Amino acid sequence: MQVIKAPVGASAASVAGGHQVRETVERILAEVRERGDAALREYSEKFDSWSPESFRLSAQEVEKIVAGVPDQVIADIEFAQGQVREFARHQRDSLRDVEVETLPGVRLGQRHLPVAATAAYVPGGRYPLVASAHMTIVTAKVAGVPRVAACTPPIRGEVPAATVAAMHLAGADEIYLFGGVQAVAALAYGTETIDPVNMLAGPGNAYVAEAKRQLFGEVGIDLFAGPTEILVIADETADPFTVAVDLLSQAEHGPDSPAVLVTTSADLAREAIAHIDRLLPGMPTRDMAEPAWRDHGQVVVVDSLAEAYEVADSYAFEHVEVLTADPREALTAMRDYGALFLGAGTCVSFGDKVIGTNHVLPTRGAARYTGGLWVGKYLKTVTYQEVTDAASSARLGEICARASRVELFEGHARAADLRTTTPPAWALSPPASA
């Protein structure tokens, strides 16, 4: 393995910045918990210069905003949401309730129940991620979530009309115009005017991600999120220009977004780097993509595709694009990734915006133990049990009583004793006098 381009890596300043983020989030969460709407409004004014009479959009306001969105934008939103909805329905159909009889009269069951209420955070600011509304709201609704409260920040004091339209078309039950830590806190804790939710979903900046991390436990979250990541696996059949463009497509997300190329071809590696160096100066998002590539970009040349798959698995990246002669080989060769993009006909941008799979995916190595957001994240898999046969109940009681006494759990044992056929001695003895 040869590293042709190595990342510069994180600086001491970025580590210090992490402490600052954590402390800022702690303070805002505490204030919103304690002071509710008042704190929410203060932070909205401070960070977004936004303090409307009501943060929640009325049905009439939503209707007016949606009416002002260009027809082509609406059509594109509806297309993307149709793709997400169709795939989510197939995912939901793959999950079935189960009931089995394991002994005579002993029935064990499993049900998939949607959470009662979830929040969908749709990032705004400089780059409003309209597509996040599709991923977090449509998927929750297909799962059967009765209440989806969606929020997004204003953009320089203006209503992000396309995002509001996407939220509405996706089926959001409540739409709020606020963002940041204060928004996440208000939805998690509840305020005088906002009912709390049971789960938080959606991407966000470092502060929003840290807020979700700190709130986890009090509410559920979709994922512990970090900067977006792309890894391209390429052999000698790949087009180096396509490789370069696709790497930069994700680098523009932010200055800390890693972009990695793993290839079996040293010539392709050098050509892709040359294309990136040529393309970067003219990119409208150069201020994001250039530091991302400079500080977190990497190019690795390996001896074989088998080694390329191993190297890619060691990164466990969010997005893995496979540009090889036989891209489907990666389906059996790899296991640690958020999503695979197979062949030159697709790209990570499709997954981000329109193709139908969910773009909320694990980062920072979390792909080693979890997948991304999907219908199942909004479902609680619960179990039940029922015993209607006396002989089976007695048999279970005898075994459970013995097992409980091995563990010195006498209370458990006595509950089991009551289900046996012979009354236990302790139940026939009079209670000790006080």
Protein Blocks (a to p, Z undefined) as FASTA:
>chain_A
ZZfbdcebjcfklmmmmmmmmmmmmmmmmmmmmnmmmmmmmmmmmmnopacfblbdcfkl
mmmmmmmpcfklmmmmmmmmmmmmmmmmmmmmmpccddddfbghiacdddddddfbdcdd
ddehjlccfklmmmmmmmmmmnopabdcdddddeehiacfklmmmmmmnopabdcddedj
klmmmmmnopaklccdfbdcddddfklmmmmmmmgojaccfbdcddddddddddfkbcfk
lmmmmmmmmmmnpmklccddddfbfklmmmmmmmmmmmmmmpmklmmmmmmmmmmgccdd
dfbfklmmmmmmmnopabdcdddfblmlmmmmpmbdfbdcedjkbcfklmmmmnopafbd
ceehllmmpccddfklmpccddddddfbfklmmmmmmmmmmmmmmnopaklmmmmmmmmm
bdcfklmpccddZZ
